[in-house]
Every structure is written in structure tokens, then in C-alpha cells.
Amino acid sequence: MILIVNQGTAHCSDLHRCLQRVNEQCATATNMVTALHKCTHEYVPVIVLALNQPLINCLDDFRALVRKAVNSAVIVVAQQGCDAERILSLELGAQDYLDYPCNPAELQARVRVQLRRTPGSSLKMKDQPVQIGCFRIDHNYHHATVNGYKLSLTATEFDLLYFLASHPDQVFTRGQLLSSVWGYHYSGYEHTVNSHINRLRSKLEKAPLESKLVETVWGVGYKFNSSSVMPTALALPYSA
């Protein structure tokens, strides 16, 4: 399903017709309350947030949507966008951002990318849980634990950690992470990765770790530090 959240834009019907060609199950929420209710009671793989006002004017609603729809990919389509707003939306948890009007084929392609990447897709169902010592992350159930401690992560933080853990000790540049986790290379927005890494680390610091799980390799990028994880024999029992 694709959910279009209409935040005051007059072009919502055009977006609906455009995205119905990607998935016939395309619904529209005329306000944020309806959107949050829908996300609470059913799984929505992709949410298109259609804006005709600056994002800063509806920042609380945007944060609530990202927090509630933790397993959904949020794509912002903005009529009054700018670089600062694009950066802010990505840093707060959106998976993509487009200026409206845009090429309908490009919007459809970007939505298809996110549909392929969501937990309910056939691609995601092939993903196997990653277990490294007492660390376990399962993409199919959006569940991550360290030594029995459950990590509470946003969809983007989860994808970032899953990708790094799937390639333990391999170093990735910010550009490589943007391409692999976000799905596109946002030239000039590599610091978006920094922001997500910092938030991810602040959550990992609450887990029982002897050292940093996500390590900075200065001048290069980041890696998952497998040596920081306790051996399985010392870990607490895993509970789903």
C-alpha cells in the first residue's frame, strides 16, 4: 500500500493518479490524525507526505509520523522546498525528498525503490537475521538486541545498523552508505549520515557494550566493530 498524506496541497489528486500506476492500493489521508490512525492499525510500506507549506510549519506532525510509522518509508513531496528543508527531512528520518512539480516517472521509480526495501517486500523476506555474538538484528521483524537489551530504532537507524552489521568490520564511506541505505546518492548531503550515526550511537550507548559498536574510521567512513560484541556464551538469552 501507498498512503498519500495531504498536508494542504491542491495536487493530491494528481499524486494519487500517478502512484496508482505503481500500486492499486493507494490511499489518501486528508489530515495527520487520519494518517497516524491508519499507520497504527495497519502496515503501510510507503507514505508520501505532500506539502504546500514549509516543513518547519508542521514539524511536530512530521516527527509524529516518522515515530509512529517506524517500519514505513516516508517520502516528502514539497511544493515550497529548499536545500535546508531537504536536509532537515532526511536527518529527521525521511527516506527521500522531491520538489513538486516533478517528473511523474521519477516519483514512481523512487516509490518502487522504497517498496522493494520495506520489510513486507519479497526482497526483505529473503534477508536473514544477523547474529554476531550477543548482537542480533532481524529485518523481517524490525527487532534488534544487544546482550538481551532491545534497541528502539527508527526505520532509517535500523536500516543503517542492519547494513553495517551485514558487513562486519568492512569500512563504508558516507557516499556508499547514502547509496546503500537511503537508496540514492544525495550529492552534498553526506552529513546526513553523520546525524543518523550520532543518533544511533546515543541509543547504542544505553546497551551493555564494552566499546563502540559503530566505529569511525577517520578519513574514510564507518564500520560495524564486531570485536566490541560479547561472545554468545556470555550473552543473555535472546527473546523475540
C-alpha positions in Angstrom: 0.0 0.0 0.0 1.0 3.6 -0.6 -0.5 6.3 1.7 -0.6 9.9 0.5 -0.8 12.3 3.4 -2.3 15.6 2.2 -0.9 18.5 4.2 -2.8 21.3 2.4 -1.6 20.6 -1.2 -4.0 21.1 -4.1 -2.2 18.5 -6.2 -3.0 15.4 -4.1 -5.4 14.0 -6.7 -2.6 14.2 -9.3 -0.2 12.3 -7.0 -2.9 9.7 -6.3 -3.4 9.0 -10.1 0.4 8.9 -10.6 1.0 6.5 -7.7 -1.9 4.2 -8.5 0.1 3.1 -11.5 2.7 1.8 -9.1 0.3 0.1 -6.7 -3.5 0.0 -7.0 -3.7 0.1 -3.2 -3.1 3.8 -3.0 -5.0 5.7 -0.2 -5.2 9.3 0.8 -5.3 10.8 4.3 -6.7 14.3 4.4 -5.0 15.1 7.7 -2.3 13.9 10.0 -4.7 12.4 12.6 -6.1 10.1 10.0 -2.7 9.2 8.7 -1.4 8.3 12.2 -4.5 6.3 12.9 -4.0 4.3 9.7 -0.4 3.7 10.5 -1.3 2.4 14.0 -3.9 -0.1 12.7 -2.3 -1.4 9.6 1.1 -1.8 7.9 1.8 1.0 5.3 5.0 0.3 3.4 5.4 3.8 1.8 4.0 7.1 2.9 4.1 10.1 0.6 3.9 13.4 2.6 2.5 16.0 0.2 3.4 19.5 1.5 2.4 23.0 0.2 3.9 24.8 3.2 7.4 24.9 4.7 8.2 21.7 6.7 9.1 23.8 9.7 5.4 24.8 10.0 4.3 21.2 10.5 7.5 19.8 12.2 5.6 18.2 15.1 3.3 16.4 12.8 6.3 15.2 10.7 8.1 13.9 13.8 5.0 12.1 15.0 4.6 10.4 11.6 8.2 9.2 11.5 7.9 8.0 15.1 4.6 6.2 14.6 5.4 4.7 11.1 8.7 3.2 12.2 8.5 0.4 9.6 7.4 2.7 6.7 9.4 4.6 4.2 8.5 8.3 4.2 8.9 10.3 1.0 8.4 14.1 1.2 7.0 15.8 -1.9 7.3 19.6 -1.3 5.9 22.5 -3.3 7.9 25.1 -1.5 11.1 23.1 -0.8 14.7 24.2 -0.4 18.1 22.6 0.3 17.8 23.3 4.1 14.4 21.6 4.2 15.6 18.6 2.2 18.5 18.1 4.7 16.2 18.5 7.7 13.7 16.0 6.4 16.4 13.4 5.7 18.0 13.9 9.1 14.7 13.5 10.9 14.0 10.2 9.3 12.6 10.6 5.8 13.9 8.2 3.2 13.5 10.6 0.2 12.6 14.1 -0.8 11.4 15.6 -4.1 10.4 19.1 -5.2 6.9 19.4 -6.8 6.2 19.6 -9.6 8.5 16.6 -10.5 8.8 14.1 -13.3 6.0 11.5 -12.6 8.2 8.7 -13.8 10.9 9.7 -11.3 8.5 9.8 -8.4 7.1 6.4 -9.4 10.7 5.0 -9.7 11.6 6.3 -6.2 8.4 4.8 -4.7 9.2 1.5 -6.3 12.7 1.5 -4.8 11.2 2.1 -1.3 8.5 -0.6 -1.8 11.3 -3.1 -2.6 13.2 -2.1 0.5 10.3 -2.3 3.0 10.1 -5.3 5.4 7.0 -6.8 3.7 8.6 -7.0 0.3 9.8 -10.2 -1.3 13.3 -8.9 -1.2 13.3 -8.2 2.5 11.7 -11.5 3.3 14.9 -13.1 1.9 17.0 -11.2 4.5 18.3 -13.4 7.2 18.8 -12.3 10.8 22.3 -11.2 11.6 23.8 -12.6 14.7 27.3 -11.6 15.9 28.0 -12.7 19.4 25.3 -11.2 21.7 24.2 -8.8 19.0 21.2 -9.8 16.8 19.2 -7.9 14.3 16.2 -9.2 12.3 14.9 -7.1 9.4 11.7 -9.1 8.9 10.5 -8.3 12.4 12.3 -5.0 12.9 13.9 -6.3 16.0 17.5 -5.6 17.3 19.0 -6.6 20.6 22.4 -6.4 22.3 23.0 -8.8 25.2 19.3 -9.0 25.8 18.7 -5.2 25.6 16.2 -4.3 22.9 17.2 -1.3 20.8 14.4 1.2 19.9 15.3 2.5 16.4 13.7 4.5 13.7 13.3 2.8 10.3 16.4 4.6 8.9 18.5 3.9 12.0 17.5 0.3 11.8 18.4 0.0 8.1 21.7 1.7 8.7 22.6 -0.6 11.6 21.4 -3.7 9.6 23.5 -2.8 6.6 26.7 -2.2 8.7 26.1 -5.4 10.7 25.6 -7.4 7.5 29.2 -6.4 6.5 31.0 -6.6 9.9 34.4 -4.8 10.0 34.0 -3.5 6.5 34.5 0.2 6.2 32.0 2.3 4.2 32.2 5.9 3.1 29.3 8.3 3.7 28.5 8.2 0.0 28.4 4.4 0.0 26.0 4.5 3.0 23.8 7.1 1.4 23.5 4.9 -1.8 23.0 1.6 0.0 20.8 2.7 2.9 18.8 5.6 1.5 18.7 4.2 -2.0 20.1 7.3 -3.8 23.3 9.3 -3.7 22.4 12.7 -2.4 25.4 14.7 -3.6 26.5 17.2 -1.0 24.4 15.7 1.8 26.9 13.2 3.3 26.5 14.9 6.7 23.0 13.3 6.8 24.9 10.1 7.6 26.7 11.7 10.4 23.5 12.8 12.0 22.0 9.3 11.9 25.2 7.7 13.1 25.2 10.1 16.1 21.6 9.3 17.0 22.2 5.6 16.5 25.3 5.8 18.8 23.3 7.6 21.5 20.9 4.7 21.6 23.6 2.1 21.5 25.3 3.7 24.5 22.3 2.6 26.6 23.0 -1.0 25.7 25.6 -3.2 27.7 28.6 -2.8 25.5 32.3 -2.7 26.3 33.2 -0.4 23.4 31.6 1.3 20.4 29.5 -0.9 18.1 29.6 1.6 15.2 33.2 2.8 14.8 34.5 5.8 12.9 37.5 5.1 10.6 38.9 8.6 10.4 39.2 10.0 6.9 37.3 7.1 5.4 33.9 6.4 7.0 32.2 3.9 9.4 32.2 0.2 10.2 30.4 -2.3 12.5 33.0 -3.2 15.1 32.5 -6.9 15.7 35.2 -7.1 18.4 33.0 -4.9 20.6 30.3 -7.6 21.0 30.4 -10.1 23.8 30.7 -13.8 22.7 27.4 -15.6 22.6 28.3 -17.8 25.6 28.4 -14.7 27.8 25.2 -13.1 26.4 21.8 -13.1 28.0 19.1 -15.3 26.4 17.6 -13.8 23.3 13.8 -13.2 23.4 11.7 -12.2 20.4 
